[in-house]
Amino acid sequence: MIERTRALGRTGHNSVSGSNGSSTTGADIRVIALWLGHESPTTTHQYVEADPAMKERALAGLEEPDIAIRRFHAPDSLLEFLKTL
């Protein structure tokens, strides 16, 4: 599932939410929210409440994208700018 999720452009959120968040791990949901880059623990709570079976059903309904994933190559001008920082 993780490979499919990454291929669909998703983030690693399912690794935390699959554990049912703070209720199973004992971690404070505010810490998890910060770790995932969420603005608010309310956002993280949506992942905690989502049933793993529901997530599987949602992913099963998606189709693989028909695009090639390309790696970003920074232009020389950007690399030169970054060297000045």
N, C-alpha and C positions, 0 to 999 in steps of 0.2 A: 504494500500500500504506500509506503514512503516513496518508493521510486516513482509510482504513478502520480503521487501528489506533487513531487518535484517536477515531473515532466509537464504537469498542468500549470506550472508556475506558482504553486502554493509555497508557503513558508514552512518552517519546522514546527508550527504550532501544534500539530497533532501529537508530537512527542510528549508535550506537557498535558494537553487536554485529554489524551487517552488515559492518563493516570487518574482522571477525575480530580485534577488540580489539588487544591490544598486539603480536601477532605481525606484523601488517601495518603498523600506524601507528608502531611504535617507542615508544609511550607505555607507561609503567609501569602495570600493571593495578591497583596500589594507588591511583594517582592517579585512574584511571577509576572505581574503586569509590567513592572519596570524592565525585567529581563527580556520580555517579548517586545518592548517598545510601545506598549499601549499607553494612550493618554490617561486612561482611567481604569481602575479595577473592574468597573462595570463591563467594559469590553471583554476582559479576561473571563469574567463570570459567565458570559455566554458560552465560551468554550468548555468551561467546567460543567455546566448544566447539560451540554449536548451528550446524548447517549452514543457510545461508540458504534452501536448497530445502526443508528440513524445516520451517522457519518458514512458508514460503509454503503448504505443504500443511496445516499446522495452522490458519492463518488461513482457508484456503479452506473448511475444514470448519465454520466458524462462521457463524451467521446474524446479520444485522443486528438490533440490538435494536428492539423495537417501542415505544420510549418517546421522548418529546420531551425534548431536553436543555434544561434551564432554567438560567439564570444566577442565581448566589447574590446575594441582596440583603440586606445586613446591616441588622438592625433599628436604629432610632434609638438605643436604649439601648446597643448595642455601639459605635456610632460615637461617642457621647458618652463612653463609657469610654475608648476609644482616644485621644480628644483630651486626656485627663488624664494620659496617660503621658509 
